[in-house]
Amino acid sequence: MNFLATVFVLCAVWPCALSVTRYSIAEEMERGSVVANLAADLGLEPGGLAQREVKLDIFHNKKYLDVNKKTGELYIVEKMDRESLCPTKTTSCFLKLDVIIESPLRIFNIELGITDINDNAPHFRRDRVELDVSESATPGERFSLPNAVDPDVGINTIKTYQLSVDEHFTIEIQTGSDGTQYVDLVLTKSLDREENAVHNLILTAVDGGVPVRSGTANIIVRVQDSNDNPPRFDKQTYTVNMTENSPIGTLVMKLNATDRDEGLNSEIQYSFTLYTSEKTQDVFALNPTTGEITVKGTIDYEDMKFYEMHIEARDKGTHPLQGQCKVVLHVKDMNDNYPEITIQSVKNTVNENIPVGSVIALVGINDRDTGDNGKVSLSINQDLPFILNKSSERPMHYKLMVSEPLDRESIPEYDIILIVTDAGTPPLSDNETITLHLLDVNDNAPKFPQSFYTIRVTENNAPGDLLSSLSAFDPDLHENQYLVYFILEKEIANTSMSMLFSINPENGNLYALKTFDYEIEKEFLFHIEARDSGSPPLSSNVTVHIIIVDQNDNAPVIVSPWRAHGSVVEEKIPRSTDKGSLVAKVIALDTDSVHNSRITYQFLQVTDATLFSLDQYNGEIRTMRMFSYRDPRHQRLVVVAKDNGQPALSATVTIKLSTVETAVKAYSDMTEVPLEYDIFSDLNLYLVIGLGSVSFLLLITILVTIVLKCQKPKPSKAAPPCRNSVISERNSTIADSTLVSNDAYWYSLFLAETRKGKLVVRQPVPKGSRYIVSSLPRGTGLTDTSDSAASTLQVRVQRTHFVLYSSFIKIE
């Protein structure tokens, strides 16, 4: 047999008709399965059952068991489901049958115990459970969940529950007295609807059978907005004024309560509370949706002077919250007479310097109403420099007076609006305008837009040129603003400013009266005064700085090598001159400004371009190679000196070079002249001639200087400190025959340096050294100007061999 059957025989004695035989089988056994040998258990012969009729009860209209009459075995005819046969959830389930055997009649009672197998999985009555949880729920709050059911019993029934992982929820399982397990959903962390509005959880019920069976249900937790904010009004008390006899339907006010919640929790309904009297509710209506309070009855000031309405705003939440406010409505008496203003005396035109406290007008007021409606007051509706003083002699009369200094330039005219208002409810008012004109007083001095003017004037201007327009402004009127311009007299080098400049007295146009030369005058500083025509006149002045701008109007002058105008400079050099030797140096001077006086040198013509080079900045002409026997004996060089102006000006010099076969004594030999130097040598002869020429020029310069000093009692101011010393070098390769040209070079260099305020000293040094040109600052007492001319005094002492050049500067 493939089943387990246990037979409990309580009464097996043959004559016992009510004996009970018990069997136990597992549910869901297959058809034909033998439960037990009934014949043997009942003590019957199997063969005898065929002649005797055996009947079994039908249970639930089904025949589950039958007896094999040949073998006497009790077998299964229909599968038995324990959960169907025993709907009550009990551990033991018995099927009671009566076995009736006839001939003779015998009745046997059989109890068939059906044991449970794990053939049913747990299941929930609802596979989807929706919960609404308020976001204000506190951790630890519990929510009941539906239980799962399992028709099986014993260990096959539900053993435990499991919940999907969620940081906000967990479950707790409790067992009832009957053994039933109950599941509660427990909140472990506060909810935030704005962060997560819906939580999807899965609850699983697991039984204890083998194999394990389970069932699930979806738990949908919707986080509901918590109605934790009551409606709020802007104010706790509203005060409203309303005139009596207002028409029905007139809007008194519109209440606007706010609720920070959402949905129904934020929907508000308005209503009167019990504290609002019935009489008030008869006069006013409250819209429960919009909060508008309107008039629905007659408002009578004599009947009631004010109303109090207590308003409640309630939201529509599950647990509705409310807010309250009070509206106090004051009924105003009708005021149907306007107050009046009477101007009894007025001044419409006054000077702007009228004293503070002066009376402008006398004003009277009145109102025909009585009581508060007849009480009137007078005021000025603007912030003006006027006040109203109530007259102590005549009631209801005021004096309009000046309270602050007046200024026509700021406000030339005032419209003074006088407002009279009664004390009625609502107040009535009227107004009257007094126009006050201010007359000008000369209280403002002329003003220039700038305190200092710098005007640039290009030299060589035409006399009468307009330099600038210096216009001042005077905010006064009429003659008080008519301006006259003057140049304040100032002498510069015995010359009055009015001789150099002119100003139009009417419009301030400044003109030049002469042509200016940058090389003579570089700037002027003087003052211009603007004076009005008021009484007394007021004035102001401004400083004018005239700067003369240089033009390139002076061509360079070649001072070295020296030559008569238009003549050719002749120089001699030995043919054995080495490469790089200094042949000559061209020096040009330009009296223009620094920018325009920058000089560059170029060859205009040259016999052999491969033989000589010219430094474009210092004008030195040097040999590029040694002379060959093929080179001509005579070389012609044309050098152009060009300044930096626009357009550029230039000067040229022609140098004729002759080569000689004999060696020429160089300048360097001068450093070693023997003590027995022949006083009548050619060199001394040249020096005597030069000394005589320089002495003559010095005498002329001294005479001219004395004449100028006598004409100008006020000597000009010393020029600014000089620039740094300039050191010039020259190789000692010039022959004795070129001594005159070399002296001219030093003389031109002296002129250039003394124009910068320096004292130049030329002194020989020991053999092998170079000439050093020293310069002394202007502090030595020697001064110059841009167009200074100098003469040179050369003193030669035979033993010490030193030459001193001193400069005497011609002023202007």
MOWO-V360524 format. One line per field, one symbol per residue. burial: I if it has 16 or more other ideal C-beta (glycine too) atoms within 10 Angstrom, else O. Layout:
BEGIN
burial = ???
END
This chain:
BEGIN
burial = OOOOIOIOOOOOOOOOOOIOIIIIIIIOIOOOIIIIIIIOIIOIOIOOIOOOOIOIOOIOOOOIIOIIIOIIIIIIOOOIOIIOIIOOIOOOIIIOIOIOIOOOOIOIIIOIIIIIIIIIIIIIOOOOIOIOIIIOIOOOOOIOIOIIIIIIIOOIIIIOIOIOOIOIIOIOOOOOOOOOIOIOIIIOOOIOIOOOOOIOIOIIIIIIIOOOIIIIIOIOIOIIIIIOIIIOIOOOOIOOOIOIOIOOOOOIIOIOIOIOIOOOIIIIIIOIOOOIOOOIOOIIIIOOOOIIIIIOOOIOIOOOOOIOIIIIIIIOIOOIIOIIIIIOIOIIIOIOOIIOIOOOOOOOOOOIOIOOOOOIIIIIIOIOIOOOIIOIIIOOOOOIOIOIOOOOOOOOIIIIIIOOOIIIOOOOOIOIOIIIIIIIIOIIIIOIOIOIOIOIIIOIIIOIOOOOIOOOIOIOIOOOOOIIOIOIOIIIIOOIIOIIIOIOOOOIOOOOIIOIIIIOOOOIIIOIOOOIIIIOIIOIOIOIIIIIIIOOIIOIIIOIOIOIOIIIOIIIOIIIIIIOOOOOIIIIIIIOIOOOIIIIIIIIIIIIIOOIIOIIIOOOOIOOOOIIIIOOOOIIIIIOOOIOOOIOOOIOIOIIIIIIIOOOIIIIIIIOIOIOOOOIOIIIOIIOOOOOOOOOOOOOOOIOOIOOOIOOIIOOIOOOOOOOOOOOOOOOOOOOOIOOOOOIOIOIIIIIIIIOIIIIIIIIIIIIIIIIIIIIIIOIOOOOOOIOIOIIOIOOOIIIIIOIIIIIOIOOOOOOOOIOIIIIIIOO
END
